[in-house]
Amino acid sequence: MGTTRKAHASAVVGGKLYVFGGTGEDDDGDEEDFSTAEVYDPASDGWAQVTSLTSERCGMAAIAF
């Protein structure tokens, strides 16, 4: 994952793992909430940033159906 995060949401869609928002440390060691989403593709064994959320979010849930 490009950004170490906790308190994020995640869901699997189409065999790929999507991770949304969360919180972590910035370069100065301060806690910050994230407005980014990343996707893990097991076929390429790699992570990519896929989008930005409309605002920072943490402590949420995601569901895929």
N, C-alpha and C positions, 0 to 999 in steps of 0.2 A: 504494500500500500504506500502511496506517495506521501500521505500525511498520517502520522500516528494519531489515533483518536480514540475516545471512549464516549460512552453515553450516546452512541449513534444508533441509527436504524439500519437494518439490512434486509434484503430479500433476494431470492433467486428467481430469475426470469430467463427463459430460453437457455438454461444451462450456464448462465453467467451470474456472478454475485455482485449485487449493487449495494453500496454503502453510502448512506446519506447523513450529512451534518455531523454532529458530535461536538466534542470539546477536547482541547489539548493545550500544549504549551507553544507559545510563539518563540521566535528567535531569542527574545530576552528572558525566557523562562516564565512569562506571565500566562495565566490561564486565558484562553480565548475560545469562543464558540465559532463553528465553521458554517459557511454557506455553500459548501462544495459537495459534490457527489463523485464517487469513483466506481469503476467497474473492474472486476477481475474476470479474465477469460482463461479458463483452464487449458483450452486448446493451444494458446500461445504462452501460457504461464506468465501473464503480464497484467499489470494494472494500468488504467488510463483514467484521467479526469473526463467525465462525460458532460457535466453541466454545472451551472451555479444555481442554487436555490434562490428564491426571492428574498430570503432573510436568513440570518444565522438560526440554527435549530439544534437542540440537544435534548436528550431524555424523551425521545419520541419512539414510536413504533411504525413498522411498515408491514404491509401484507400484499402478497401477489395472488391473483386468482385468475 
